[in-house]
Amino acid sequence: MTFLILLVAILVLIGLISWAKVHAFLAFLLVTIGVGLAFGLAPGPLMAAIYQGLGDTLGSVLLVIVLGAMLGKLVAESGAAQQIAAVLISAFGTRHIQWTMMVAGFIIGIPLFYNVGFVLMIPLIFSVVYKYQLPAVYVGLPMLASLSVMHGFLPPHPSPTALVAQFHANLGLTFLYGLLIAIPAIILAGPVYGRTLRGIVSVPLASFQVESLPESALPGKLNSFLSSLLPVLLLVGVLGLKAVLPPNNALTPALAFLAEPAVAMLVSVGVATFSLGTALGKPLPAVMEAYSASIKDVALILLIIAGAGALKQVLVASGVSADLAAGLQGTGLPPLLLGWLIAAVIRVCLGSATIAGLTAAGVMLPTVAQAHVNPNLMVLSIGAGSLVLSHVNDAGFWLFKEYFNLSARDTFRSWTMMETIVSVVGLAGVLLLDWILAA
């Protein structure tokens, strides 16, 4: 009955958004209330779960998305993105732009949380798209495949890091195995699959569609790269210092503060306000006006993400995720495959990769101990399962759809399929590594 209710809820949500053209935020609220009542939540706890889901989800992404949109707007309007695109294209050529974007996403995705990397790299993607008249999905998907794989597979991202701790895995080995699996997954889901998507028509958000500036009016190359990538540089620098300095040294509190993505983004926006704004002759009120415009561009995206968070929290509060996991545990499947499957089912139902990973870990802990499974591979198996079949209850789905201004059908064909390829290739890589290590 639980599976049936969830299936009906997901189909109703898809129908409201895709066919009835109901605004996604309203569709989420309607389906969330219906699901909560169907699973026996009283009106009081139901609304409390909705409020918690809205608040928790926005609390975790609001600052990063808004500050990232501000930085992205300034990077686009100042010509910094145009300058970066020109440098990359001159170095690698348009023929290899997919591979260029994939490598950039891979490097950025190691230290950077997915939402930060997404909003940071969007101006760069769109600058290449507009300047060289290339298909947006074809250019952007390889980079976003890299970011997604890093988010699901590798520490220091939230879910893999928590899984390493829960399974008492080795952080270094998990990272090494994750890299071995991530590379083929990104290549197949990014440049290889992306070649089949050249025909998708995408008109990205107008806020990033800025007129090309003459070369003389562009900020310098070093300024463009440093200002645009400052969040990455900050986080890499902080992580590097934390790795070489002794624990609990005098700088630990300051480094922990700077390691927060929202703080890194705030510092970056402050620096860019000068380096790409006032230092180039742009009045401060004009910079603030650009920031105001950027907030309007992401307001609807934030509402949709909040709606997905409300649905996720209602399903968690009703105990559905635990019921699903318990029902799958008695299947007799190999532990690595079972871990992937439990994470995949919860991911499809709840939308959140992090919740799917952590829930599956709680179910698989006794099995890993009893069956003597390699804990590093279990982390990666669950991480791969937590990425599968991203759809309308996943915030990442809506970030991609709204920023690239795609139809739901084309988002399923591009984003959802890319995530599924990453997940399946990840599982195959885990099983292959397990076979090699056991030989």
Salt bridges, closest charged atoms under 4 A:
GLU77 OE2 - LYS73 NZ 3.84
GLU77 OE1 - LYS282 NZ 3.83
ASP394 OD2 - ARG347 NH2 3.32
GLU402 OE2 - LYS401 NZ 3.44
ASP410 OD1 - ARG409 NH1 3.65
GLU419 OE2 - ARG347 NH2 3.16
